Amino acid sequence: MNLDRPTDSLWERPNEYWTALTAATAELETPFGALVQSALAHNVHELLDRRTASGGATTIRVASKSLRVRGVIEAVEALPGYHGVLAYTLPEALWLAERISDVVVGYPSVDRAAIGRLARDEALAQRVTIMVDSVAQLDFVDSQVSPFGREDIRVCLELDASWDSALLGHIGTWRSPVHTVNEVRALAQHVVERPGFRLVGLMAYEGQIAGTVDRPQGRPAYGMLVRWMQKRSASELAQRRAYAVAAIRELAELEFVNGGGTGSIESTSSEQAVTEIAAGSGLFGPHLFDHYDAFQPAPAAAFALSVVRKPRRDTATLLGGGWIASGPPSEDRVPIPVWPAGLRMIPREMAGEVQTPLSGAADLDVGDRVWFRHTKAGELSEHVNGLALVDGDRIVDMLPTYRGEGKAWL
């Protein structure tokens, strides 16, 4: 896979970009997913550029949840400026760690078989780090494998990165119960003193910054409110995260401090306390990022569906299409048709599991294809067995997704 920085930005010329992608994949049967190599390479380097623009010296840990294609994960992780993977389940992390030396599980696990395998395998225990935000999670691990005689298990603590606003209330994802410096220090003390565990990292994910659109289309007032929130939340978190890191370093030598995501690289990398940023969605460039103020990645990943019906002259009905992204159920979780231009979802039906009608389709006939972009990133890979890697006018590789490799982690 060639991930050198491209010299041309073909995606900025939609007619050429989507026409070339259509020609390159003409022999594939729909539905299928495609990944444009040059656009992916552009996004790889854009993430690094955004990291260094704010003066940060952080590395980027590849967020596997946002890709779910092992070939892409491994290729990006091997590049200078990238290091390690943030997995989303422990079984997935053990699988990835067969070929990647540093895998952190982004969420706590109660998978008994996976915990047992981790605790009894010296190589995996050196490569995989579990996530912990309570003593109960440590107790669960010990209940499966005694701390005496097992491999020490690497532990990362999760600090709650949400913002409790006097005006807006709780802003952010409901993740860790550990919010204050005193709370994270107390948990760190417990881990350090407890046999069978080794404290190596801290993570704090600011979803209210990294995962929230700040220039929503047609909602300028709301966008102003979001940017106001993000600025104040980032300021509060930077101070609290720095104090938390300092408190933990009095007890243990942290190997890494992880924060942020694709949407917060600038603010997160500017913090001296942070050593790495988790990012993945920005590599595929889903349409969620079309409405961020600071950046806009290339639309590297897309999927194609075929017209199978023409209920009216200006309406085409496609087979499939209800590939909905995670998050609050709303219109912005739905994939959008991007080529041919001018197609629109029908409000009373939208994207369905077995059919999706589109208006503005007078020029489409049965058998024609429509390109879509997913709202987010990783969920796309759950619907196809592989992504066609396209370079110019040809397919250069077929990259199996997790699904294509027979893996359904979550």
N, C-alpha and C positions, 0 to 999 in steps of 0.2 A: 504494500500500500504506500503510495507516494504522498507524503504529507508536507512536502516542501511548500513554501509560500508561493501561491500562484501569481502570475504576472497579469492575468486578465480577470475582470469581474463580470463574467457573462450574465450572472443572475441579475445584474442591474439593467439588463436588456431583456425583459420578460419574454418577448416574442421569440428571440433567438434561444433563450435558455430552455423554455418549456417545449419548443419545437424540437430542439436537439435531444432532449430527454425522451420525448415521445418516439422519435426515430430510433434511438438507441435501444429502446425496450420493446420495439414493435412485436417481437416474436414471443414475448411473455404473455401468459394467460392471467387475466385479472381475477381476483384482486392481487396486487403485488406491491411491495415497497421498494423504493429506490434511494440510493445515497450517492450524491454527486461528489466525486473525489476532490475536485478543485474547491468546491464550496466548503466541504468539511475541512480541508487544509486551511482555507482562509479563516474559518472560525477557530481552529486550533491556535493560530498565531494571533488572532484578535484578542482572545482571552489572555494570552501572555502580554500583549501590548497594554491592555487595560490594567493588568496587575502592576506593571512597571511604571505606568504613567503617573501613579500616585506616590511613587517613590518607595513602594514596598519591596521587600526582599523575600516575599513568600513564594512557596511552590504551590502547584495546583494538584489536588488529589481528585482523581477521576470518580465522579459519582455514578456508579453502575446502574442505579435505578433509572437514570435518565437516558440510558443507552440500551442495555440488555442485549448487546451484541459483543460476544467475547473478543472477536477479531479486532473490533474498533477499540475496545477497552485496552487490550494489550498493546496495540500499535501506538495509541496516544500516551499511555502511561510510560512507555519506553523513551519518549522524547525529552530532551533537556527542558527543564522548567516544570515538568510534571513528575510526580512521584506518588506511588501508592494508589489504592482504590478505597473508596467508601462504599461498602456493600450495604444491602438492606435486609438480608437475613443471614443467620449464621450458616445454614447449609450452603447457601450461595457462596459465602466467604471461604468456606473450606474447599469448595470446588475451584474457585478462582486462585486460591493460595497454592494450588498444585503447580502453577506457573508464574505467580506474582508473589514477590517476597514481603509485601507490606499491605495487609488488608485490614481495615477497621470496619466493624459492623456498626452501622449508623443507628440501630435501634436495639433495645434489650431483647434477649431471646430466652424462651422457655422450651426450646426444642431439646428434649432429653437425649435423643440419640446423637445429635450434633455436639452437645456439650460433652457427652461421654467420649466422643471421638477426638474432640479438641484436647481434652484433658489427658488423654492417653498417648497422644502422638507428639513426640518431641519437635519434629519439624514444623507441624501446624501450629503448635503452641508458641513457636518463635516468630511465626508469620502473621498470626491473626490476633486482633485485639477486640474484646467485647465491649459493649456500651453498658454503663451502669448509672442509675440515678437514685438508687435506694438500697438499703441494707437487705431488704427482702429479696432482691435479685441475687445478691451474694449468697444468701441463705439457700436459694433455690439451686444454685450451682453446687454448693456443698452437699445438698440433699441427694444429688445425683452421683457425685464422685467425691469421696473423702479428700480433704485438703492434704492429708498425709500420704505421701507416696505417689501423688500425681504430679504432672508438670505444672509449674506455676502458670496461672492464666493472666495474660496481659489485660489490663483494665483501662478504659477511658471513661472519665466522668463527664456527664452532660450537665452543663449549666443552662438553666432556662434563660433564653435570650429575649423573651417577650417584654413588652413595655406596658406598664400599668399607668395609663394616662388619667389625670384628674378629670379631663374633659371627655375622653372617648372610652374610658374603661380599659379592659384587658385587650391589648393589641398583639397578635402573634399566635403561633400554634400552641396547642395544649400538649406539651411534651413532658419535660422534666419538672418534678416538684421542687428542685433545688434552684432557688432564685438568688439568695443573698450570698455575700462573701462568707459570712459565718456558717451558713448551711453547707456550702461546698467544701469549706475547710474541715468541718466536722466529718463529712463523708470521706474526705481524703484521709483524714487521720484514722478512720476506721479501716479503710482499705490497707493502709500502710502497716497497721498493727495486726492484720488478720493473715494467718498462714494460707498459702496456696494461691495468693493473688499478688500481682505486681502492678502498681500504678504507673502508667507511662504517658497518659495524655488527657487533654481536656477538650471538649467540643461545646460550642454554643452556636446554634443555627438561628439566624435572624430572618425568619421567613417573612416577616412583615416588611422587610426591605428587599430581600433577594427574590421573593416570589410574588411581589405585588406590583401590578402595572401602574406606572406613575403618570402616563399620558393617555388615559382611556379615550377611545374614539367617541366624540360627541358629548363628552362629560368634562368640560374644562374646569368647572368649579370643584368637582370631586377630585380631579387630578391635582389641583392646588392643595386640597386637604391632605391627600396622600403624600405629596412631597413635603409638606409641613410636618406630618407625622414621622416620615422617614428620617428627616434631618434631626429631629429631637430624639427619636429612638436611637439613632446611631450614636449620638453624643452621649446619651445615658449609658448605653451598652459598652462603649469604648472604655469609659471610666470603670465601670463595674467589672468588666472582663479583665482589665489590667490588674485591679486589686485582687481578683480571684486567682489569677495566675501567680501573682507575687505570694499570696498566702499559701498556695499549694507547693510552690517551689521551696518553701521553708521546710516542707516535709518530704518531698520527693523530687528527683530530677526528671522533669517532664521531657519526653522526646519530641512531643508536638503539641501545638495548640491550634485546633481547627475551628474555622468559622466561615460564615457566609455561603454564597452560592453565586450562580451566574449573574443574577441581578444586583449583587452588592459588591462586586469585586473591587470597585474603586474605594468605597468606604472601608471595607474590611481589610484590604491590603495596606491601608494607611496606618493601621494600628500596630505599634511596635510589639505588643504582646502576642500577636497572632503570627504563627509560623507557616501556616498553610491554609488554602481555601479549597473547599469542595465545590466542584463545578462539573456539569455534564450536559445539561439541557442546551446550553449555548453552542455545543458542538454540532447538534443537529439543526438548530435554528427554527424551532416551531413558531407558529404565528403569535403565541403569547408575547414574544419579545418584539413584535412589530410596534408596540405602543409603550416602549421604554424611552426615556428621554436621553440617556447617556450613550446608548449603543443600539445597534440593530444587526444581528448576525445574518449571514447568508442563509437562504432556505435550502439547506443541504439535503434534508430528508423529506420525502413525499410519498404518497401512495396513489395508485390509479384504480378506478372502477369503470365498468362498462355500462353503456346505455343498453337497456333491454326492453324498454317500452316508450311509446310516445302517446300518452293519454290525450294531449292536445298539441297543436302545432308548435306552440312556444314552450312546451313542458317536456322534459326528458326524465324518465325514471331509471335510476341506476340500481344495480344489484348490490346490496350491502350499504355500508356507510356509517352506521351508528357506532363509531369508534370514539366514545366519549372520554374526555380527560378527567382525572381526579380533581376534587375540589367542590365548592358549593354548586349544586345543580343550577345551571343558568346557560344562557345562549353563548357565553364566551368559553364554554367547555366543549363546544361542538367543532369538529373539523370544518375548514372552509374550502370551497372550490376555488382554485386559483387559475386553472387553465382548461379550456378556453376562457377568456376574460368575459366578465359580464354575467356569469351564472350566479343564481341566488337560491338559498334555501327557501322553502315554502313554510311560513310561520306555523300553520296548523298541523304540519307533519314533521318538519325538520329532518334530522338524520335518523334513519331506522335501522334495526338490526338486519333486515332482509331487503329493504328498499329505501331509496332516498330520491324524492322528486326534486327537480330543479327547474326554476323558471328562467326566462331569458335564453332558452335553448332551441330557438327556431332553426339554427344551423346544424344542430346535432341529429344524427340518424342512429338507428339501432346498430350496435357494434362499435360505435365511436367511444373514445375514452376521455375521462375527465380526471385531472390531477387535483389532489387535495393536500392540504397541509394540516397536520395535527396541532391541537392547541398546545399541548406540552410535548414531551419527547418520548420517554421510555414506553408509554402505553402502546405506542404504534407497534413496537416489536412483539407485543402479545398477540397480534392479529395475523402475523405472517410468519412463515417458516424461515425466511431469509430476506435480505436486502440485496438488490442488484447494485453492485458498485460500478458506477458509470464514469468513464473518462472520455470526454468529448462525445463522439458519436458511437461509442461501443461499450459493451459490458466487459469489464476486465476481471471481475470476480463475483461470486455469489457468497455472501457472508451470512452464515446461519445465525439466527436470533437464538435467544434462550429457548424459545418454543421449538425452533428447528433442531436444537440439540436435545430435545426431550426434557427440558427443565421448566418446571412451573413452580417458582419459589414462593409466590404470593399472589 
